[in-house]
Amino acid sequence: QVQLVESGGGLVQPGGSLTLSCATSGFSFSYYPMKWYRQAPGKERELVATITTGGSSTNYADSVKGRFTISRDNAKKTIYLQMASLKPEDTAVYYCNVRVRYDSWGQGTQVTVSS
């Protein structure tokens, strides 16, 4: 019943920007922390960012601090990941995540940072 649908990925040059979206349904969105993960081929899935229920607190992986911003719109039941100053090492599939009764994941959206 929980559905997470990521969008907004694509090809971007180093130093460029992208904003990802995750539209959700099937649960009481405003009561749950939300997270963004990413996974590059051959690498472990990495927690990128976390946002609390009201958006009052956020946490980021050291590798993206100062460049990425997670936000949420509880009315739209959507979270966002604003990505700036993108680097080739940011290339990965980005996943939305929520733990309700169990971990739920979206299908992912590909971000490729390359010249």
N, C-alpha and C positions, 0 to 999 in steps of 0.2 A: 504493500500500500504506500510506503514511503517512496517518493519519486524525486530524484535530483537530476536536473538537466543542465549541463554546462554548455556555454557558448562563448564565442568571442575570440577563440584562438586563431592563429594564422601565422604567416611568415612576416617577420619584422627584422629590420636591420639593427645591428648593435647600436646601442644608444637610444633606440626608439622606445615607444610606449604602446601598451595594449591594456585594455580593461576586459576582464573576464566576468561573466555572470553565471549564477547558478539559481535557476528557478526551481522552487520546491513545492511539494504538495503531499498530502496524506498524513500530516502530523501537525501538532500545535507549534508552529515555527518559533514563536516568540519565547517559548519556554526552554529552548535548547541552544547551547553553544554550537557554533558552526565552525568548520575547519576547511582549509584548503591544503591538499597534499599535491605532490608532484612525483613523477617517476620517469627517469631517463632509461633507455635501453641498457640492460646489464647492471643497473644500479638499484639499490633498495629504495622503496618508497619513502619520501621525505616529507615530514610535516613542515609546511611553509608558513601558515598563519592560523591563528585562532581568534575568535571574537565571542565575547560573552553575550548573554541573552538580550541585554539592552544596548549592547555596543559600547558599554562604558569602559571596557578593558580589552586590549588586544595584545597579542604576542606574536613574535616573528622569529623565524630562523635567523641565525646570525648572518647567513649568506645573503639575505634579502633586506635586512634592516636598513631603513633610510631610503629604500627604493620602492618597496611594495607597500600598499595600504589596503587592508581588509575593511569592509564596511557591510552594513546590513540595512535593509528596509523591511521592517516587520509588517507594514501594511501590504507590501507587494510580495512578502514571503520570498525574498531574494537576497542573496549575498553577492558581493562584488570583490574583485581583486584588481586594484589598479597597479599596474606594473610600469615602472619608469626606469630609464638608464639600463635597458636590458643588455645582458651579456650572453655570449654563446653558451655559457654554462647554465643559463636559465632554460635552455631547450629541454622540453619534457612534455609528457602528457599531464595535464593538471586536472585534479579530481576534487570534487566537492564531497564533504563527509559530514555525517551527523550520527550520533549514537542515541537512538531512541530505545527500543527493546533490544537492539542489536546494531552493529555498525552497518550503515547504508552508504552506498557509493553511487555516484553518477557514472555515466559512460566515459567521461573524460573529454577534454578538448586539447588538441595538439598546439603547442607553442614552439615555433622554430625561430631561433635568433641566428641569422646568418647574413653575410654579405652576398 
